Amino acid sequence: MILNTVNESSEDFIPVYQPDLSGNEKKYVEECLDTGWISSIGRFVADFETELARRLNVKHAIAVSNGTVALHLALHCLDIGPGDEVIVPTFTYIASVNTIAQTGAKPVFVDCCSSDWLVDVKDVERKITPSTKAIMAVHLYGAICDMDRLRDCADRHGLVLIEDCAEALGSTLDGRSCGGLGRVGTFSFFGNKTLTTGEGGLVTTDDDALAERMRRVKGQGQSAHKRYWHVELGFNYRMTNICAAIGLAQLERLDDILERKRGIGAAYRQELGILPVDLQQPDVGVKRSEGYFGWLRVKSSEWLFSLLLPRESDREAVMQSMLNDGVETRPVFYCAHQLPMYEQDVIYPVSEDVSRRGISLPSYPSLSHAQVAKVTRSLAKALGQ
């Protein structure tokens, strides 16, 4: 079913997302234009990488052109390829899976947990074979995977642990930022992300040799010491100075943006309390160690507030009803194992249930509490409450 559209130019229309560009974005972009540094060379790229490395508490932050190539660059430079298997949740954005296939490796799907909708570590353990080379932990909607158990699993089996943090910039586990919890982390800065550069991405690591190789490979494999001397297969995955300029301006206000988004998440949880919906629980899926009882280990960025409708609901009808009220929503991701190029005759019960019932609500930083209330009323009406 294709949703009929409404007048999105109306002042009353509430989109799923829109970026906050109210800081120095225009000023920094104009500096790029005035100086002529508009491609991948310029001060903003280096400044953006330095500030993100500091913010994420990692040794290396490497800016790239988008979040998908960030994943592919990491996988390629980890020498993952034909004959290898990479474990990945079937409930994820397709880039997590496509980039594995692009290396020639085989994506091996696992189910997710019903509480936080993230990778089920028990299923990971079951799917490990002699061909397994890596585990991809995908942090969806601002929640963080159970990295303690995944890291233990990876270490015991000699596997690489990769973090797909495309939706989790600003999220922390025990006060540590995602992106520094595995061997390598990747981020997306698409227009609907908590921090946006329009199009852009990032790879993070504490591994000096891996970082050096990723920097070389993202620039066509060119030697860092001899211009136009290309020492290995490379790609053009570089971020432009203009994108980095926007990102640096965004980074200056990231704490404020995160505070507002967490306030929106808290408002939704309060407003939705009376409705028969299931909410993502970012902390429940993380195994609580003794001594952590009583406080949350995961602090979500609340990137895109999402929920599960009642099982008897017609999701398309609910979304159309809300759109008629001027409220845009979007479905959560389809399971990768149900898509034509990866289709399997296997059941992943939790992932399929989440994928079938999930919708995402407006979650942009300038959303007011009055608008949150309007969204909630529209949802209640669509559910017949």
C-alpha positions, -999 to 999 in steps of 0.1 A, spaced: 0 0 0 13 34 -10 4 62 15 -15 91 0 3 124 6 -9 155 23 3 191 20 38 189 35 42 227 32 15 232 58 27 248 90 7 221 109 25 192 91 49 173 114 75 154 94 94 124 107 126 143 107 142 176 97 178 188 105 186 216 129 209 239 110 206 269 133 243 272 143 274 280 123 266 258 93 260 286 69 290 306 81 314 276 77 300 266 43 305 302 31 341 300 42 345 270 20 330 288 -9 350 320 -3 383 302 0 376 277 -28 382 246 -6 351 227 -16 363 192 -23 381 168 0 410 191 11 405 218 36 407 226 73 372 214 82 378 178 74 408 176 97 390 196 124 359 175 122 379 143 125 399 156 155 368 168 174 349 135 168 378 114 179 380 135 211 342 133 216 341 95 210 373 89 230 389 70 202 424 73 187 413 76 151 382 91 134 382 89 96 356 109 77 341 94 46 314 102 21 285 83 37 277 57 63 275 28 38 310 33 25 322 36 61 310 0 66 325 -12 33 358 5 40 360 -12 74 351 -46 61 375 -43 32 405 -32 53 398 -60 77 405 -83 48 370 -98 49 361 -114 15 351 -145 -4 349 -176 18 343 -156 50 311 -153 70 300 -122 89 272 -125 114 247 -97 112 211 -92 125 184 -97 99 165 -68 114 187 -39 103 190 -13 75 200 -30 43 235 -13 42 247 -35 70 241 -65 49 249 -51 14 284 -41 24 292 -76 36 280 -90 3 300 -64 -16 332 -78 -2 322 -113 -15 317 -126 21 285 -143 32 260 -125 56 248 -149 82 216 -137 98 207 -138 135 175 -129 154 171 -99 177 159 -96 213 123 -86 220 132 -59 245 157 -37 226 153 -51 191 191 -57 189 212 -87 181 205 -118 201 238 -130 215 226 -165 221 217 -168 184 252 -154 175 268 -182 194 247 -208 175 256 -194 141 294 -194 145 312 -217 121 349 -222 111 342 -197 83 330 -169 106 353 -140 106 334 -111 122 303 -101 141 285 -69 132 267 -53 161 241 -29 148 229 -2 173 194 6 161 174 37 169 199 49 196 200 17 217 233 -2 221 239 -39 218 251 -61 246 287 -53 239 301 -71 269 287 -105 258 294 -99 222 330 -89 229 335 -120 251 320 -141 223 343 -125 197 374 -129 219 367 -166 226 363 -174 189 390 -151 175 365 -129 157 365 -92 147 337 -72 164 324 -44 142 300 -17 155 274 -2 131 267 30 149 248 48 121 218 55 143 235 58 177 259 88 178 257 102 213 246 69 228 267 54 256 272 22 275 285 26 311 295 62 301 315 50 270 305 62 236 296 37 210 321 35 182 349 26 207 335 -6 220 347 -29 193 376 -33 169 361 -7 145 330 15 145 311 32 117 287 62 117 263 79 92 257 116 89 227 115 65 202 143 67 180 126 93 208 117 117 214 133 151 244 150 136 242 156 98 266 166 71 240 161 44 257 130 32 287 117 52 301 90 74 329 81 98 350 51 107 366 49 142 393 26 156 421 25 182 442 3 159 470 24 144 477 1 115 441 -3 105 435 34 107 465 41 84 453 15 59 417 29 59 430 64 53 450 52 23 423 30 9 396 57 11 418 79 -11 423 55 -40 450 35 -22 475 64 -28 507 64 -7 508 89 20 544 98 10 544 97 -28 517 115 -48 499 94 -75 518 63 -63 490 39 -56 501 9 -35 468 -11 -32 433 -13 -45 414 18 -32 382 37 -35 371 73 -36 353 75 -2 365 109 8 343 135 26 341 170 12 353 200 31 317 215 27 302 184 44 328 185 71 321 222 77 284 215 82 294 186 105 317 207 126 290 233 132 266 205 142 292 191 165 294 224 184 258 220 194 256 182 198 251 183 235 221 206 231 207 185 203 210 153 224 194 169 254 164 180 233 161 146 216 162 128 250 135 152 262 114 142 232 119 106 240 109 111 276 78 130 265 68 102 242 72 76 269 50 96 292 23 104 266 22 69 251 19 52 285 -19 47 282 -18 32 246 -15 -5 238 19 -2 221 53 -18 229 83 5 232 120 -2 226 137 -7 259 173 3 253 187 -10 286 168 -43 291 187 -62 264 220 -54 280 230 -80 306 231 -63 340 262 -71 360 261 -72 398 266 -36 410 247 -21 381 213 -30 394 191 0 399 205 23 372 206 23 334 238 12 317 226 24 283 219 61 277 202 62 243 205 92 219 168 86 211 176 90 175 142 80 160 115 72 185 99 39 174 73 15 187 54 -16 180 17 -15 172 -8 -40 186 -6 -73 166 -41 -69 153 -34 -35 139 -32 -27 102 0 -7 101 -6 9 67 -40 21 78 -26 35 110 1 54 91 -24 67 66 -47 79 93 -19 98 110 -8 112 76 -43 125 71 -39 143 105 -7 159 92 17 135 110 43 117 90 55 83 102 76 56 86 78 18 90 108 2 106 131 -19 84 121 -51 66 141 -82 76 169 -88 52 162 -125 50 128 -116 35 142 -94 7 146 -108 -28 184 -109 -29 188 -125 5 156 -145 8 157 -176 30 131 -201 40 140 -196 77 119 -180 104 134 -154 127 104 -149 150 113 -119 170 128 -99 141 98 -107 119 74 -96 146 92 -63 152 95 -56 115 58 -63 109 45 -41 137 71 -13 140 67 24 131 88 54 138 74 87 150 86 123 144 118 128 164 136 159 151 154 182 176 130 212 174 98 191 179 78 206 207 60 188 236 28 202 221 36 185 188 45 152 207 10 154 223 -5 159 188 14 129 174 2 108 204 -34 119 199 -32 111 162 -19 76 170 -46 70 196 -72 80 171 -58 57 145 -58 28 170 -94 36 179 -85 46 215 
